[in-house]
Amino acid sequence: PWRSSPSPYLTWVSEIMLQQTRVATVIPYYERFIERFPSVASLASAESDEVLSLWSGLGYYRRARHLHEGAKQVVEEFGEQLPQNVKQLLSIKGIGRYTAGAIASIAYGLPVPLVDGNVQRVFARLHALELERASSALDKQSWTLAEKLVKGEHPGELNQALMELGALVCTPRSPTCLLCPVRSNCAAYSLGEQEKFPQPRIPQKVQDKAVLWALLKRNGKLLLVQRPSDGLFPG
């Protein structure tokens, strides 16, 4: 639904919700959220509890708090309008390089790159980059390649096409290379080693953390206490 009218605000909300979350999961949350908060101003003026309530079940609640704080910042500093300048976008709470690239290219049509895990995988295979998955080296190389590519009249469509190519065709396992529009340029395909790229991450030692939970019920009611705004599972 965010594709039909890619305004800066709608692009912002959708991209924050889509972080580490599948599209099918996001859609109903997005629709309820936008129905209640159709503009930056409406979100900025809302109570934090209401914002978190509409986010409930989507997970990673820090995203919701940052989005809410960012909306207040946009109202106070930019007159309720998300700026077109990437440096200014990056100054807004919760907006990093990827989200800034999405807003600038998709909503404003500016030649600004964006890179996510799907785009990294596409680049790693196209160029047979022998770099570890989700590594800083692969991320840096991918941004360099993306900056060279994001030219022409429709940078937003190019960025979305790269993400969709990785999500739907150039998948981590069993990529459907016969449907890929760029397979003739793909180094990994020519080698017949698509799944070798990017290289698997070296597993890191898992840190154990003990968490104690208490469940208190009385007369059919459940006691809920909100966690502090910092530490484990803030808010």
Order of alpha helices (4+ residues) and beta strands (2+ residues): alpha-alpha-alpha-alpha-alpha-alpha-alpha-alpha-alpha-alpha-alpha-beta-beta
